[in-house]
Amino acid sequence: MAYAKLGYTGTTIGLSGPTLAYTSVNLSGYTLGLGYKQMVSQSLYAFGEVNYGSYGNKSLSPTLTNGTALSGMTVSGNGLDFLVGIGYRF
């Protein structure tokens, strides 16, 4: 059985460094996925999925440890993951 997935995703990214005070930003976006599930016996199944997530752009204004504010920074992200497994149906 083939299936598709659509969803919401969110994450928090933290930035810091020797001269950069800790700053965090929350990103949100969407996730898309495709999968396949196959029964291999009456109770046992195997499956595989691929999922893609994309986060929108967000402006960021971090501060250096000396108090100087930076501006004009934009963060975004995306990711891809693969999942394979087996399951038991009761």
Secondary structure, DSSP 8 states (H G I E B T S, - for coil): -EEEEEEEEEEEEEEEETTEEEEEEEEEEEEEEEEEEEESSSSEEEEEEEEEEEEEEEEE--BBTTS-B---EEEEEEEEEEEEEEEE--
